[in-house]
Amino acid sequence: MEKPFPLPRCFGSRDFLEKNPPMVAAVEKSLILDMGPAARQEELTQDLTAMMRVMETVMVLNDEQGSSNREMAKLRTRNEKLEARALKLEGELTDLRGKQENFAARVKELRETQEALAKAKNDLEDQKASHAEEKKSLEEELGKLQSAIAPAEGEPESVQGLSTRAQLVERIQQLGEGVFKAAQHSWENVLTQVKIVNPGLEFSTEGMGMLRKVVDGQIVIPEQYRQMEADEEEEDEQEEEDNGEEVHGESDG
């Protein structure tokens, strides 16, 4: 045969052999019949051997394919376990990140509290510098507050109530407000006494204030006291409005 021999279309046409039954050509019949029994047996043995070789090859290849499938199944199982482990680690990482954010928020809150405490101490030092009479009592109170912040054995019962920095800051603010009100009362008392002992003089108090000072021949208010003075003026206006409403109500009655 000089040309390749085409195989029947067993896959493309399932019923090819049913529609086209196999047949043996006359020349092939003549060759088979002309063979002796020994030659025919030798030919069939060679053909059978070739067929067995084909079957062995197919079986080996099938075994290799099955082994590959088993290895693939093992790899797939291992991959699933690794994915589950990665998912678990990812959850733990997310939890750790949340805890880290909470810790950072608490550190920030603690830092802000410490800054507020430092600012309160600075304001207290400014107030103590201008009021010598209250200096000793404020230092004693500040010492008590500092003792409450630092844990120690045998703390006195009088300071055990101040257990947090927030309570300490609140206590310092209360003391600062008390000092401020005492200074304000002293300022107003001095102005009233000066007016009484000088009845024939007209004093102008415009531009004057307890928190102000003289700089280069002018009365100015330091920057740190601007908000305090604004709050004081707002409280005075609110008090005047409340008093006016009370007087108006009494007149109507």
GURO-797781 format. One record per residue (C-alpha): z, y, x; residue number from 1; residue in three letters. Coordinates in nm, 3 decimals, decimal comma. Each point is the difference from the previous one (the first is absolute). Example, Ala and Ser with C-alpha at 12.3 -4.5 7.8 and 13.67 -1.06 7.14 Angstrom:
% residues 2
<r up="0,780" north="-0,450" east="1,230" n="1" res="ALA"/>
<r up="-0,066" north="0,344" east="0,137" n="2" res="SER"/>
***
This chain:
% residues 253
<r up="0,000" north="0,000" east="0,000" n="1" res="MET"/>
<r up="-0,110" north="0,328" east="0,149" n="2" res="GLU"/>
<r up="0,175" north="0,218" east="-0,260" n="3" res="LYS"/>
<r up="0,370" north="0,013" east="-0,107" n="4" res="PRO"/>
<r up="0,083" north="-0,231" east="-0,289" n="5" res="PHE"/>
<r up="0,144" north="0,194" east="-0,303" n="6" res="PRO"/>
<r up="0,305" north="-0,154" east="-0,165" n="7" res="LEU"/>
<r up="0,019" north="-0,026" east="-0,381" n="8" res="PRO"/>
<r up="0,160" north="0,296" east="-0,180" n="9" res="ARG"/>
<r up="0,330" north="-0,171" east="-0,078" n="10" res="CYS"/>
<r up="0,205" north="0,324" east="-0,027" n="11" res="PHE"/>
<r up="-0,255" north="0,242" east="-0,140" n="12" res="GLY"/>
<r up="-0,119" north="-0,254" east="-0,259" n="13" res="SER"/>
<r up="0,274" north="-0,246" east="-0,101" n="14" res="ARG"/>
<r up="-0,233" north="-0,220" east="-0,203" n="15" res="ASP"/>
<r up="-0,280" north="-0,007" east="0,258" n="16" res="PHE"/>
<r up="0,023" north="-0,375" east="0,065" n="17" res="LEU"/>
<r up="0,022" north="-0,075" east="-0,373" n="18" res="GLU"/>
<r up="-0,319" north="0,193" east="-0,068" n="19" res="LYS"/>
<r up="-0,161" north="-0,123" east="0,322" n="20" res="ASN"/>
<r up="0,107" north="-0,362" east="0,062" n="21" res="PRO"/>
<r up="-0,035" north="-0,102" east="0,362" n="22" res="PRO"/>
<r up="-0,297" north="-0,220" east="0,097" n="23" res="MET"/>
<r up="-0,125" north="-0,160" east="0,316" n="24" res="VAL"/>
<r up="-0,345" north="0,078" east="0,127" n="25" res="ALA"/>
<r up="-0,246" north="-0,287" east="0,035" n="26" res="ALA"/>
<r up="-0,021" north="0,042" east="0,373" n="27" res="VAL"/>
<r up="0,381" north="-0,025" east="0,025" n="28" res="GLU"/>
<r up="-0,001" north="-0,316" east="-0,215" n="29" res="LYS"/>
<r up="-0,258" north="-0,153" east="0,232" n="30" res="SER"/>
<r up="0,210" north="0,082" east="0,307" n="31" res="LEU"/>
<r up="0,317" north="-0,148" east="-0,152" n="32" res="ILE"/>
<r up="-0,175" north="-0,318" east="-0,114" n="33" res="LEU"/>
<r up="-0,172" north="-0,046" east="0,336" n="34" res="ASP"/>
<r up="0,336" north="0,011" east="0,185" n="35" res="MET"/>
<r up="0,165" north="-0,320" east="0,093" n="36" res="GLY"/>
<r up="0,358" north="-0,073" east="-0,112" n="37" res="PRO"/>
<r up="0,142" north="0,076" east="0,345" n="38" res="ALA"/>
<r up="-0,183" north="0,334" east="0,032" n="39" res="ALA"/>
<r up="0,096" north="0,097" east="-0,354" n="40" res="ARG"/>
<r up="0,366" north="-0,086" east="0,070" n="41" res="GLN"/>
<r up="-0,005" north="0,203" east="0,323" n="42" res="GLU"/>
<r up="-0,144" north="0,303" east="-0,181" n="43" res="GLU"/>
<r up="0,258" north="-0,027" east="-0,280" n="44" res="LEU"/>
<r up="0,281" north="-0,041" east="0,256" n="45" res="THR"/>
<r up="-0,109" north="0,319" east="0,182" n="46" res="GLN"/>
<r up="-0,024" north="0,185" east="-0,330" n="47" res="ASP"/>
<r up="0,343" north="-0,125" east="-0,108" n="48" res="LEU"/>
<r up="0,146" north="0,099" east="0,339" n="49" res="THR"/>
<r up="-0,143" north="0,348" east="-0,036" n="50" res="ALA"/>
<r up="0,143" north="0,022" east="-0,353" n="51" res="MET"/>
<r up="0,345" north="-0,107" east="0,125" n="52" res="MET"/>
<r up="-0,016" north="0,262" east="0,275" n="53" res="ARG"/>
<r up="-0,076" north="0,260" east="-0,264" n="54" res="VAL"/>
<r up="0,298" north="-0,120" east="-0,207" n="55" res="MET"/>
<r up="0,231" north="0,006" east="0,307" n="56" res="GLU"/>
<r up="-0,111" north="0,353" east="0,082" n="57" res="THR"/>
<r up="0,062" north="0,111" east="-0,357" n="58" res="VAL"/>
<r up="0,347" north="-0,160" east="-0,008" n="59" res="MET"/>
<r up="0,101" north="0,161" east="0,331" n="60" res="VAL"/>
<r up="-0,123" north="0,338" east="-0,113" n="61" res="LEU"/>
<r up="0,187" north="-0,043" east="-0,330" n="62" res="ASN"/>
<r up="0,321" north="-0,086" east="0,189" n="63" res="ASP"/>
<r up="-0,043" north="0,308" east="0,218" n="64" res="GLU"/>
<r up="-0,056" north="0,209" east="-0,310" n="65" res="GLN"/>
<r up="0,314" north="-0,145" east="-0,162" n="66" res="GLY"/>
<r up="0,203" north="0,072" east="0,314" n="67" res="SER"/>
<r up="-0,132" north="0,355" east="0,001" n="68" res="SER"/>
<r up="0,098" north="0,034" east="-0,366" n="69" res="ASN"/>
<r up="0,350" north="-0,125" east="0,075" n="70" res="ARG"/>
<r up="0,033" north="0,244" east="0,289" n="71" res="GLU"/>
<r up="-0,129" north="0,275" east="-0,226" n="72" res="MET"/>
<r up="0,260" north="-0,095" east="-0,264" n="73" res="ALA"/>
<r up="0,274" north="0,011" east="0,263" n="74" res="LYS"/>
<r up="-0,119" north="0,338" east="0,121" n="75" res="LEU"/>
<r up="-0,017" north="0,126" east="-0,358" n="76" res="ARG"/>
<r up="0,359" north="-0,115" east="-0,065" n="77" res="THR"/>
<r up="0,119" north="0,160" east="0,321" n="78" res="ARG"/>
<r up="-0,183" north="0,319" east="-0,091" n="79" res="ASN"/>
<r up="0,169" north="0,007" east="-0,340" n="80" res="GLU"/>
<r up="0,341" north="-0,041" east="0,167" n="81" res="LYS"/>
<r up="-0,081" north="0,280" east="0,244" n="82" res="LEU"/>
<r up="-0,111" north="0,224" east="-0,286" n="83" res="GLU"/>
<r up="0,326" north="-0,069" east="-0,185" n="84" res="ALA"/>
<r up="0,196" north="0,074" east="0,318" n="85" res="ARG"/>
<r up="-0,195" north="0,323" east="0,051" n="86" res="ALA"/>
<r up="0,066" north="0,102" east="-0,361" n="87" res="LEU"/>
<r up="0,373" north="-0,066" east="0,047" n="88" res="LYS"/>
<r up="0,006" north="0,202" east="0,323" n="89" res="LEU"/>
<r up="-0,186" north="0,281" east="-0,172" n="90" res="GLU"/>
<r up="0,265" north="0,007" east="-0,273" n="91" res="GLY"/>
<r up="0,277" north="0,007" east="0,261" n="92" res="GLU"/>
<r up="-0,181" north="0,282" east="0,182" n="93" res="LEU"/>
<r up="-0,025" north="0,200" east="-0,322" n="94" res="THR"/>
<r up="0,371" north="-0,053" east="-0,062" n="95" res="ASP"/>
<r up="0,084" north="0,111" east="0,354" n="96" res="LEU"/>
<r up="-0,215" north="0,310" east="-0,041" n="97" res="ARG"/>
<r up="0,185" north="0,087" east="-0,321" n="98" res="GLY"/>
<r up="0,335" north="-0,042" east="0,176" n="99" res="LYS"/>
<r up="-0,125" north="0,214" east="0,288" n="100" res="GLN"/>
<r up="-0,100" north="0,277" east="-0,242" n="101" res="GLU"/>
<r up="0,341" north="-0,015" east="-0,169" n="102" res="ASN"/>
<r up="0,172" north="0,017" east="0,338" n="103" res="PHE"/>
<r up="-0,213" north="0,300" east="0,102" n="104" res="ALA"/>
<r up="0,084" north="0,174" east="-0,329" n="105" res="ALA"/>
<r up="0,373" north="-0,057" east="0,056" n="106" res="ARG"/>
<r up="-0,025" north="0,127" east="0,358" n="107" res="VAL"/>
<r up="-0,177" north="0,311" east="-0,126" n="108" res="LYS"/>
<r up="0,265" north="0,054" east="-0,266" n="109" res="GLU"/>
<r up="0,276" north="-0,040" east="0,262" n="110" res="LEU"/>
<r up="-0,173" north="0,247" east="0,230" n="111" res="ARG"/>
<r up="-0,031" north="0,255" east="-0,281" n="112" res="GLU"/>
<r up="0,368" north="-0,045" east="-0,084" n="113" res="THR"/>
<r up="0,096" north="0,054" east="0,362" n="114" res="GLN"/>
<r up="-0,217" north="0,312" east="0,015" n="115" res="GLU"/>
<r up="0,164" north="0,132" east="-0,317" n="116" res="ALA"/>
<r up="0,342" north="-0,069" east="0,150" n="117" res="LEU"/>
<r up="-0,097" north="0,181" east="0,322" n="118" res="ALA"/>
<r up="-0,129" north="0,297" east="-0,201" n="119" res="LYS"/>
<r up="0,319" north="0,009" east="-0,204" n="120" res="ALA"/>
<r up="0,205" north="0,000" east="0,320" n="121" res="LYS"/>
<r up="-0,207" north="0,287" east="0,142" n="122" res="ASN"/>
<r up="0,045" north="0,204" east="-0,317" n="123" res="ASP"/>
<r up="0,370" north="-0,073" east="0,010" n="124" res="LEU"/>
<r up="0,021" north="0,120" east="0,359" n="125" res="GLU"/>
<r up="-0,173" north="0,327" east="-0,100" n="126" res="ASP"/>
<r up="0,247" north="0,053" east="-0,282" n="127" res="GLN"/>
<r up="0,299" north="-0,081" east="0,221" n="128" res="LYS"/>
<r up="-0,116" north="0,256" east="0,261" n="129" res="ALA"/>
<r up="0,025" north="0,286" east="-0,254" n="130" res="SER"/>
<r up="0,322" north="-0,120" east="-0,170" n="131" res="HIS"/>
<r up="0,273" north="-0,068" east="0,256" n="132" res="ALA"/>
<r up="0,272" north="-0,063" east="-0,259" n="133" res="GLU"/>
<r up="-0,185" north="-0,299" east="-0,149" n="134" res="GLU"/>
<r up="-0,106" north="-0,141" east="0,336" n="135" res="LYS"/>
<r up="0,307" north="-0,214" east="0,060" n="136" res="LYS"/>
<r up="0,002" north="-0,158" east="-0,346" n="137" res="SER"/>
<r up="-0,376" north="-0,069" east="0,014" n="138" res="LEU"/>
<r up="0,032" north="-0,167" east="0,339" n="139" res="GLU"/>
<r up="0,279" north="-0,221" east="-0,131" n="140" res="GLU"/>
<r up="-0,209" north="-0,092" east="-0,304" n="141" res="GLU"/>
<r up="-0,303" north="-0,065" east="0,217" n="142" res="LEU"/>
<r up="0,211" north="-0,223" east="0,223" n="143" res="GLY"/>
<r up="0,105" north="-0,201" east="-0,304" n="144" res="LYS"/>
<r up="-0,362" north="-0,036" east="-0,112" n="145" res="LEU"/>
<r up="-0,111" north="-0,111" east="0,346" n="146" res="GLN"/>
<r up="0,282" north="-0,254" east="0,010" n="147" res="SER"/>
<r up="-0,121" north="-0,135" east="-0,334" n="148" res="ALA"/>
<r up="-0,352" north="-0,043" east="0,135" n="149" res="ILE"/>
<r up="0,109" north="-0,193" east="0,309" n="150" res="ALA"/>
<r up="0,165" north="-0,328" east="-0,107" n="151" res="PRO"/>
<r up="0,334" north="-0,061" east="0,168" n="152" res="ALA"/>
<r up="0,305" north="-0,214" east="-0,047" n="153" res="GLU"/>
<r up="0,297" north="0,144" east="-0,181" n="154" res="GLY"/>
<r up="-0,191" north="0,279" east="-0,177" n="155" res="GLU"/>
<r up="0,232" north="0,231" east="-0,199" n="156" res="PRO"/>
<r up="-0,004" north="-0,051" east="-0,373" n="157" res="GLU"/>
<r up="-0,095" north="0,364" east="-0,063" n="158" res="SER"/>
<r up="-0,348" north="-0,044" east="0,152" n="159" res="VAL"/>
<r up="-0,085" north="-0,347" east="-0,126" n="160" res="GLN"/>
<r up="-0,174" north="0,143" east="-0,304" n="161" res="GLY"/>
<r up="-0,280" north="0,152" east="0,213" n="162" res="LEU"/>
<r up="-0,195" north="-0,314" east="0,081" n="163" res="SER"/>
<r up="-0,359" north="0,127" east="0,010" n="164" res="THR"/>
<r up="-0,190" north="0,274" east="0,174" n="165" res="ARG"/>
<r up="-0,110" north="0,134" east="-0,339" n="166" res="ALA"/>
<r up="0,364" north="0,059" east="-0,097" n="167" res="GLN"/>
<r up="0,059" north="0,167" east="0,335" n="168" res="LEU"/>
<r up="-0,295" north="0,236" east="-0,047" n="169" res="VAL"/>
<r up="0,115" north="0,080" east="-0,355" n="170" res="GLU"/>
<r up="0,351" north="0,075" east="0,124" n="171" res="ARG"/>
<r up="-0,131" north="0,230" east="0,275" n="172" res="ILE"/>
<r up="-0,219" north="0,183" east="-0,252" n="173" res="GLN"/>
<r up="0,300" north="0,053" east="-0,227" n="174" res="GLN"/>
<r up="0,196" north="0,145" east="0,290" n="175" res="LEU"/>
<r up="-0,291" north="0,222" east="0,093" n="176" res="GLY"/>
<r up="-0,026" north="0,130" east="-0,356" n="177" res="GLU"/>
<r up="0,374" north="0,070" east="-0,002" n="178" res="GLY"/>
<r up="-0,022" north="0,194" east="0,324" n="179" res="VAL"/>
<r up="-0,301" north="0,191" east="-0,129" n="180" res="PHE"/>
<r up="0,178" north="0,094" east="-0,323" n="181" res="LYS"/>
<r up="0,311" north="0,108" east="0,194" n="182" res="ALA"/>
<r up="-0,212" north="0,218" east="0,227" n="183" res="ALA"/>
<r up="-0,180" north="0,145" east="-0,299" n="184" res="GLN"/>
<r up="0,331" north="0,083" east="-0,165" n="185" res="HIS"/>
<r up="0,121" north="0,166" east="0,323" n="186" res="SER"/>
<r up="-0,321" north="0,205" east="0,020" n="187" res="TRP"/>
<r up="0,025" north="0,121" east="-0,360" n="188" res="GLU"/>
<r up="0,373" north="0,073" east="0,044" n="189" res="ASN"/>
<r up="-0,068" north="0,213" east="0,309" n="190" res="VAL"/>
<r up="-0,270" north="0,201" east="-0,180" n="191" res="LEU"/>
<r up="0,230" north="0,057" east="-0,297" n="192" res="THR"/>
<r up="0,289" north="0,116" east="0,221" n="193" res="GLN"/>
<r up="-0,224" north="0,238" east="0,193" n="194" res="VAL"/>
<r up="-0,116" north="0,159" east="-0,325" n="195" res="LYS"/>
<r up="0,358" north="0,032" east="-0,126" n="196" res="ILE"/>
<r up="0,137" north="0,168" east="0,314" n="197" res="VAL"/>
<r up="-0,296" north="0,239" east="0,003" n="198" res="ASN"/>
<r up="-0,027" north="0,115" east="-0,363" n="199" res="PRO"/>
<r up="-0,182" north="0,318" east="0,085" n="200" res="GLY"/>
<r up="-0,280" north="-0,169" east="0,196" n="201" res="LEU"/>
<r up="-0,310" north="-0,165" east="-0,140" n="202" res="GLU"/>
<r up="-0,080" north="-0,316" east="0,191" n="203" res="PHE"/>
<r up="-0,345" north="-0,156" east="-0,022" n="204" res="SER"/>
<r up="0,014" north="-0,379" east="0,030" n="205" res="THR"/>
<r up="-0,372" north="-0,053" east="-0,052" n="206" res="GLU"/>
<r up="-0,143" north="-0,233" east="0,262" n="207" res="GLY"/>
<r up="0,346" north="-0,120" east="0,105" n="208" res="MET"/>
<r up="0,111" north="-0,358" east="-0,026" n="209" res="GLY"/>
<r up="0,258" north="-0,241" east="0,130" n="210" res="MET"/>
<r up="-0,260" north="-0,210" east="0,181" n="211" res="LEU"/>
<r up="-0,188" north="0,294" east="0,155" n="212" res="ARG"/>
<r up="0,039" north="0,162" east="0,339" n="213" res="LYS"/>
<r up="-0,120" north="0,309" east="0,189" n="214" res="VAL"/>
<r up="-0,293" north="-0,046" east="0,238" n="215" res="VAL"/>
<r up="-0,157" north="0,299" east="0,175" n="216" res="ASP"/>
<r up="0,164" north="0,241" east="-0,244" n="217" res="GLY"/>
<r up="-0,119" north="-0,188" east="-0,309" n="218" res="GLN"/>
<r up="0,177" north="-0,233" east="-0,240" n="219" res="ILE"/>
<r up="-0,177" north="-0,337" east="-0,001" n="220" res="VAL"/>
<r up="0,085" north="-0,347" east="-0,122" n="221" res="ILE"/>
<r up="-0,029" north="-0,291" east="0,246" n="222" res="PRO"/>
<r up="-0,265" north="-0,256" east="-0,086" n="223" res="GLU"/>
<r up="0,252" north="-0,281" east="-0,050" n="224" res="GLN"/>
<r up="0,177" north="0,201" east="-0,276" n="225" res="TYR"/>
<r up="-0,305" north="0,111" east="-0,201" n="226" res="ARG"/>
<r up="0,007" north="-0,295" east="-0,236" n="227" res="GLN"/>
<r up="0,378" north="0,028" east="-0,045" n="228" res="MET"/>
<r up="-0,029" north="0,366" east="-0,097" n="229" res="GLU"/>
<r up="-0,288" north="-0,076" east="-0,238" n="230" res="ALA"/>
<r up="0,206" north="-0,271" east="-0,169" n="231" res="ASP"/>
<r up="0,297" north="0,240" east="-0,023" n="232" res="GLU"/>
<r up="-0,211" north="0,271" east="-0,165" n="233" res="GLU"/>
<r up="-0,138" north="-0,255" east="-0,245" n="234" res="GLU"/>
<r up="0,352" north="-0,112" east="-0,092" n="235" res="GLU"/>
<r up="0,112" north="0,364" east="-0,046" n="236" res="ASP"/>
<r up="-0,295" north="0,071" east="-0,231" n="237" res="GLU"/>
<r up="0,072" north="-0,315" east="-0,200" n="238" res="GLN"/>
<r up="0,368" north="0,097" east="-0,027" n="239" res="GLU"/>
<r up="-0,091" north="0,351" east="-0,119" n="240" res="GLU"/>
<r up="-0,232" north="-0,146" east="-0,263" n="241" res="GLU"/>
<r up="0,271" north="-0,240" east="-0,118" n="242" res="ASP"/>
<r up="0,254" north="0,285" east="-0,020" n="243" res="ASN"/>
<r up="-0,248" north="0,214" east="-0,193" n="244" res="GLY"/>
<r up="-0,059" north="-0,275" east="-0,249" n="245" res="GLU"/>
<r up="0,375" north="-0,046" east="-0,048" n="246" res="GLU"/>
<r up="0,054" north="0,373" east="-0,057" n="247" res="VAL"/>
<r up="-0,292" north="0,010" east="-0,243" n="248" res="HIS"/>
<r up="0,143" north="-0,296" east="-0,189" n="249" res="GLY"/>
<r up="0,342" north="0,161" east="-0,028" n="250" res="GLU"/>
<r up="-0,148" north="0,325" east="-0,131" n="251" res="SER"/>
<r up="-0,198" north="-0,189" east="-0,262" n="252" res="ASP"/>
<r up="0,318" north="-0,177" east="-0,110" n="253" res="GLY"/>
***
